[in-house]
Amino acid sequence: MKFSVLASGSKGNSTFIETNETKVLIDLGMSSLYIEKKLFCLGINPSEINAIFITHTHVDHIAGLKVFLKKYKTKVYLTNKMYEELKDIVNNYCIINEDVSINDLEVKTFKTSHDASDSLGFILENNNQELVYITDTGYINSKNHELLKNKDCYIIESNHDVSMLMNNPHYPHHIKIRILSDKGHLSNIDSANYMNIFFGEKTKQVVLIHLSENNNTKELAYSTMRDKLNENIKITISSQDEETELLEV
């Protein structure tokens, strides 16, 4: 299983994941043209995408969906509540009620906690390799901790440095409270503390996503996570404007 974070941040999010038989996107929050260009850069024709999984319906996760679906008719996997918001643009879809199998890819879902109608995280499995995808959540429910432990790779939100956020004069107090709430976003230390719980003998790498351009730095996100992980676990920082290399799970 290989993957590339095509874009991640407050302006838009999308991640490409492939196995020998299957190619999927998680979210499509940049323009369709941007996503198409990034896929072509990886040697992928957008028409080859088998499925698009939606974490939630905020615009930075679905902005390019309408145009992309008009061109490629890709099947969208989402919850009932998400579909109710997107039914005007989604025709080929599957409501996620349980685990999903697409060719050689198995996908499990779990609930996240965000100020959207519904929100999901994903565990993708192929050939005994497991990748966890968690973004836009104020916390990770303890009932899911055992499910999330000792996976090969984690793509996890590391949105903000708490001190930077609280001292940012351009953010109103109510926005700060929203971001810090249980329906908001994981801070650097939140993410690092969760990874300290989750990582195990199988864990080889962690990719940090959804970094705030205003309330975080790559250096702070990296150092906070590095302090909690074994030195042999690779840490990659995603970018708003550049895709990561094609990484192997």
N, C-alpha and C positions, 0 to 999 in steps of 0.2 A: 504494500500500500504506500502510495506517495501523495504528497499534498503541497500546495502553495497557497499562502494567504495573499490573495490578489490585492486587497486593500483593507485597511482596518483603522477606524477612528470615528470621530463624531460626524464626519462628512460622508461616510459610506463604508460598507463592509461586505466582503465576499471572500469565500475560501473554496478552492478547487481541490477535490480528492479523487484519486483514481486507483483502481485495482487492475488486474489483468483483463477483466471483462466489463468493468463498470466505471463510469465517470459521473461525478455528481458535483453540484455546487451547494454550499450552505450560504443562504442569503444572496441577494443581488441588489446591493444598496448603492452601487455606483451606476452611471449611465450604461445602457446596453452596449454602446460603442466602446466604452472603456473596458468592459468585461471581455468583449469579443477580441479586442486588441491584445489584452493580457493572455487570453487563451491561445491565440495564434502565436504569441511569443513563446509559449510552452510547447508549440507544435500540436495544439489541439484545435480541431474544427468545432465551433460551438454547436453544430448540429449533432455532434457525438455525445453531448451531455444527456445522460439517461434520466436524471431527476434533479430537482431543486428542492432542498429542505429549508423551511422558513423557521427561524428562531422566534420571531415576533414581527408585528406589522408596523413598527416605527419606520419613518421614511428612510433613515440611513441604513435600513436593511432590505428595503424593497423598491428603491427609487427607479431602478432600471428594469423591473420585472415586466411591466406592461409591454414595453417595446420588444424586449427579448422574447416574450411568449408569442407575440404577433409574428415574429420571424421564424421561430423554431418549434413552437407547439410542445415544449418540454413539459413532462408531467411534474406537478407541484405537490409536495407532501407537506401537509399542514393540519392544524386542528380545526374543529368545527367553528370555534369562535374566530379564528383567523380567516377562515373561508368566508364567514359572514361579512367581513370587512373587505375582502378581496374578490368577491364573486363576480363583480363587473369585469374583471380582467383575467380571471382564472377559469379556464374551461376544462382542461385536462388535468385532473387532480386526484389525490387520494387522501382521505381523512385518516389521520394517524390515531388509532385507538390502541394499538399494540405494536409489538416488534415488526419490523419491515424487512423483507428480503428482496434484493434486486440483484439478479444474477449471482455473483459470488460475494456480494456485500450484505452483511447483516447490520441493521441499525436499530438500536434501542433508544428510547427517549426517556427523559425525566423532566419534571417540572422545575423551572427556575422561578425567580421572584422579581418581577419588574412591573413598572406602571404602564402595562399594556393589557389588552383584553385577555391575552394568554401568552405564555412564553415557554420555550423548551430548550433543553440541552440535549446533546446526542452522544452516544457511544457507538462508534463504527468498528466493525470487526471483519477481518478477512484473513484467512490462513493463520489463525491463532494470534494475529496481531490486533491490538485494540487501541483506538484513538478516541480520546474524550474531547468534546467541544463544549465550552461553557463561556457565554458572554451575556452582558446586560442582565445582571442579577445583583440584588442587594445582599444576598447571602445564599449559602448552599445548605439546604435542609439536612439536618443530621440523619434523617431516615434514608438519605441517599449515599451516605458516606461509604458504607461497605460496598455498595455497587460500584463506586468510583475508585476504589483503591487498587494500587499495583497494576496500572495500565502501562503500555509501552510509551505512549505519547499523550501529552496534554496540551491542548490549545485553550488558553484560559485568559479571561479578562484581567487586566491590571490597569484600571482606568485612571486613577489619580493618586497623587501624594496628598495626604490629608492636610498637612501643614500648608502646602502650596494652595490648595483649594480654599482653606479657611482664611488665608491672607490675601486672596485675590480680590482687589477692590472693584473689579468689573463684574463680579458675580453677585446678584442680590442674595440676601440671606435665605429667602425661601427656596432658591435654586440650590444653594449649598445643602440645605436640609434635605431636599429631594434626593440629591446625589448620594448623600450619606445614609439615607434611610434603607429599610429592608426591601424597598421597591426600587432602589436606585442602582448603584454600580459598585463593583468590588474595587477597593483601594489596593495599592501595592502591598501593604501589609496584610490585608485580608487575603489576597491571592496567595501570598507567600505562606501564610499560616495554614490555609487549606492544603496547599501542596505539601507542606510538612506532614499533614495527616495522610495524604493520598499516595505519595510516591513509595515505590517498593523495589524489589529486586529486578523486576522487569523494566522499570522506568528508565528510558534512555534520553528523552528530551522533553522540554517544555517550551512552548511558543507563547509569548505574551501579546495579547491583542487589545484593541479598543483603548489605546493610550490617548488621554486627553492632550491636545496640543497646547492648552492653556494652563493645565494644572498638573503636569507631569513632565518628566524627561526620561529618555531611554536609559540614561545612566542611573537615575533613581530607581526605576522599575527593575533594572538588571541587578543592581547591588542588593536591593531588598530581597529579591528572590534568591540570589546566590547565597545569601547568608543562611537560608533554610534548607538548601539542597546539597546532596553529595557532589563533590567536585567532578565526578564522572558523568553527571547529567548535563547535557548540552542545553543552553538557554538561547533562544532566538527572539529578537524583538521585531515585531511587525511594523509596517509603515503605512501611513495614509496614502502616500503617492507612489510607492514602489512595491511590486510584488516580492515576496521572498523567493529564494531559489526553490526548485522542486526538491523538497525534503523527503527522505524515506523514513517510514515509521520503524 
